[in-house]
Amino acid sequence: MQKVMLILMLIGLATLGNAQKKEKDAGVLQSSHELKANLFNAIVYKAVDVNYEYVLNENSSFGLGIFFKVDKAEVDENGFFSIEVDNNRSNALTPYYRRYFSRGYSNGFFMEGFGMLNSGETVTIDYIYDEPQEMESVPNYTELKEFDTYTNFALGISFGAKFIKTKGFLMEVYSGLGIGISGGANEVVTRGGLSLGYRF
């Protein structure tokens, strides 16, 4: 009888410990804060792109993204930036609101509305024709590069998915487009990437 009681007690303790672990993991999944880093932009554009997201409830959240380039892009012989993102965007501040459509607590597939205040640099290249000198049969051209900075505010929409583990680690992938409404109303901006982060 004592062995049976001992076995039942051990099973009870194991069940209680497992229940507490599940409760703790569920608490992490339903926490309100997330910090994320966009690995895609770090690798491709050599940019720091970090996001903070606040979970409002199981279906919605809002957040703020900060983007800035580490390296200034160079202009090649054809007039293109060697590292180009949206006319060589160098800085951006992006508030966003997300609506989730999966059963999980603020994870799974989502649609996002965002605003983006961004700035960067554009380049215009002109060529001045030089008359050939005596003994020269090929005309020469002088290249003039003119750099301009811009600041633009855009509104857009993104779609994506977020996957979260019980320990709070998460991964998300998303992509979207926006249209500039100031500082160049026809400018198209992109938003997207692959982010890793943590919910706490």
Salt bridges, closest charged atoms under 4 A:
ASP25 OD2 - LYS21 NZ 2.99
GLU34 OE1 - LYS36 NZ 3.49
GLU34 OE1 - LYS162 NZ 2.76
GLU34 OE2 - ARG199 NH2 2.57
GLU53 OE1 - LYS36 NZ 2.28
GLU53 OE1 - ARG98 NH1 3.09
GLU53 OE2 - LYS162 NZ 3.07
ASP71 OD2 - LYS46 NZ 3.98
ASP86 OD2 - ARG89 NH1 2.31
GLU112 OE1 - ARG98 NE 2.76
GLU112 OE2 - ARG191 NE 2.66
GLU121 OE1 - LYS72 NZ 2.81
GLU143 OE1 - LYS145 NZ 3.79
GLU172 OE1 - LYS36 NZ 3.27
GLU172 OE1 - ARG98 NH1 2.86
